[in-house]
């Protein structure tokens, strides 16, 4: 019985061992003197997307640091609102997940197939009341604490927006292209694994 858990832990350890975070790029390279910015060709989505993906891979450590800095600052200045907003969103997501979960559907189908079995019908009715109570509570908290929820969403979307804008505008230099070509044969990176999971890839190393 312990073999599956052992194999899963070994796989997780191997995966974490293969992931390698690239070095932090200098501010001069990232956004200051030597950095060159230009609006992408909005008509050429392939070239634009290729630039974004390559910059995400090359500057990923800088982007992770940007995410962390913004989150820490927002939590430092608004700790209660951030925590409250996260709890409200977690409650809403939990209610939605429970409503559309396979278990809820199976109970509903089972109660119909058994011709309205008493136990199945009672469980289904109780589950409906729990979901309704959670939905009402989540809706009330959402309206009552709307500012906290919006601040939490803003905290999440701000670094994502800044990252996308920078990756879209930052022109790639020779060092960027050479580093991408070298790191393509190196151990995978967190951003590379995330993009692979999303089935997002750039075409050509020097494009």
Residue, then its C-alpha position, 0 to 999 in steps of 0.5 A: x500500500x505504501x508503494x504508490x505514495x513512495x513513487x509519487x514522492x520520488x516523482x515530485x522530488x525528481x521534478x523539483x530537482x530538474x527545475x532550475x531558476x535562471x539568474x536574476x537579470x540586472x536592472x540595466x538589462x531589465x528596464x534601465x539604460x540598455x533596455x530597448x522598448x518598442x510597440x509590437x506589430x499588433x497585426x503579427x500575433x505570431x511574432x508578438x507572441x514569440x517575443x512575449x514567450x521568449x521574454x517570459x523565459x529570459x526575465x522570469x526571475x525578475x518577473x517572480x521578484x516583481x510578483x513577490x514585491x507587489x504582493x508583499x507591499x499590498x499585504x503590508x499596507x492592507x493586510x486585513x482587506x487582502x486576507x478578507x478578500x481571499x477568504x470571501x473568494x475562497x468561499x465563493x469558489x468552494x460553493x461553485x466547485x461543490x455545485x458543479x462537482x461530480x459528486x453532486x451530479x451523481x447524488x442527483x442522478x442516483x436519486x432519480x434512478x432509484x425512484x426517489x430513494x429516501x436516503x438518497x433524496x434526503x442527502x440530495x436535499x441536505x446538500x442543496x440546502x448547504x449549497x444554497x446557504x453557502x451561496x447566500x453567505x458568499x453573495x452577502x459577503x461579496x456585496x458587504x466586502x466588495x472593496x476587499x475583494x476588488x483589492x485582492x483581484x487588483x493585487x493579482x492582476x497588477x503584476x500579471x498586467x505589468x509582466x505582460x506589458x514589459x514582455x510585449x514591449x521589451x526588444x530582445x537583444x543578442x544576449x537574450x537570444x543566445x541565453x535562450x538558445x543555451x538554456x533550451x538544452x538546460x534543465x527546465x525552468x518554472x516558467x518553461x514548465x508552466x508554459x508547457x502545461x498551457x501548451x504555449x511555445x515560441x517558434x524558433x530560438x532566434x525569432 
